[in-house]
Amino acid sequence: MTAKKTCPLPNAAATERLGRRIAGHLRAGDVVALSGGLGAGKTTLARAIIASLGHEGEVPSPTFAIIQTYEPPAVSLPLVHADFYRLEDPSEVEELGLDDYRRDGALIAEWPEHAGGFAHERACLSIRLETADEGRLAIVEAGPDWLERMP
């Protein structure tokens, strides 16, 4: 069972509010899968989540590194921020050792479809970002473990 909801994001402040709400419900084992075209706001939302978990300072885009990790005490929950845009085949995820990083923390995955997707996981919160007349639109789909926590 899943639940779906649409959230208008007319400006950066609205995106930051959504990031804070997600961070407030995030726990170990969760996946926040961010999809959408180039420039849709995936990294902006990821940065808002990471900052809301307590990280101070710059949050680099993991486009070239593919994986960026954050550990306590810098954040309240171990976190992996991954950008799978450059993967050519989902099988490449195994080479990254992603399961090792995810063992005790949460995952924010940009371009999840390049990694084979995560929507099949119970603890996945899928967010598709689209441009709208004013700002952006977030189409949020909660997996079973997110139903009671959906932001």
N, C-alpha and C positions, 0 to 999 in steps of 0.2 A: 504494500500500500504506500502511495506517495501523496503529497499535497502540493499544489501549485498556486503561486501568487505572483502578481505583477506589482512592481514598485516603481513609481516615477522617480527619477533622479535629475531634477532640473538644474542642479549646480553641484559644485565640489562639496559644499557643506552637506548636501543630502547624501552624497556618496560616503562621506566620512561618518555620518550618522548610521548608515547601514553597516559600515565596517565595525563600528562600536557595538551595534546590536549583535552582530555575528560573533565578535570576540567575546562578548559577555556570555555566550552559550557554548563556546568551543571547548571540546575536551579531547583527551588522548584518544586516538583511533579515528577521529573525524577527518573527512576530506571536504574541502571547499573547492569545487571544480568550477573555474571561471572560463567561460567561452565567449566568443564574439570576435568580430573582425579586428584588424589592426586599428589601434587608436580608439577602441570602444570603451576603455577605462578599466581593463582587467588589473593592470599594475597599480593604478590609483586605488582601487578597492582593496587590493592585497596590502598596499602600504597602510591604508587606514586600519585594517585588521591588526597588522603587526604593531603599529603604534599604539593601538588600544590594548594590546597585551603587555605594554610597558616599554617597548623598545624606543630608545631615544636616539635621535640622529638619523643619518641617511639610511634609506632602505634601497639598495641597488637592485635594478632589474636583473633577474638571473638569466636573461636571454642568452648570454654567451657562456656563463658558468653552468647553466642548466639548473643547478641546485644551490640554494643558499640556506644555511641552517641558522637557527636562533635558539639559544639555550638559556635557561634560568641562570643567574638572576636577572639577566637583561630582559627577559620576557617571563610571564607567569606560567607558561606552558611550553615545553619543547616544541619547536615548529620547523617545518621544512617548507620553503617557498620554492616551487619548481616552475620552470617555463619550458614546456616541451615543444615549442615552435620549431626548433632546429632538428628534431628527431625525424628521421626518414621512415622508420618502421617501428611499430609498437614494441617489438622484441628488444629494442635498444634499451628499454627501461630496466631490464634485468641487469645490464652491464653497469648501470648507475648505482646499484645497491640500495634502491629506494626503500625496500622493506626494512633494512637495517636502520635507516633514518627514521622511519615511521613507527618503529616498535613502541616507543613511549610518548609519542607526540602526535601532533596534527599535521595535516598536509594542505597547503594551498597550491592548487595545480592550475596553471595557466595553459591554455591549449590542451586540455585533457584528451581530446580526440586523437591527438598525435601520439598519445601513450596508450591507446586502446580504450580510453574512457574509464570512469569510476562510478558512473550512475548505477551500476549493478550492486555496488556496496551499500549495505544497510545504513552506514554512517556518512553517506554522501549528501552534501548540500550543493546542488547544481545551480549555477547562476549564469544565465545567458544575458550579456549586455548588448543592447542595441541602441543606435542613435534614434532620437525621437525629435519631434518638432522643436521642443525646447529641452536641451540636455540629452539625457539618456533614459533608457527604460531597463530595469532589471527584471528578468523573468526567473523567479526562484522556484525550484522544485526540491522538496525535501524528501529524502529517503526515510524509511521506517524509523530509524533511530533519531531523526530530527523532528518528527511530527509534533512532539510536545514542546520542542524548543525553537520552532521555526521563527526566525526574526521578522 
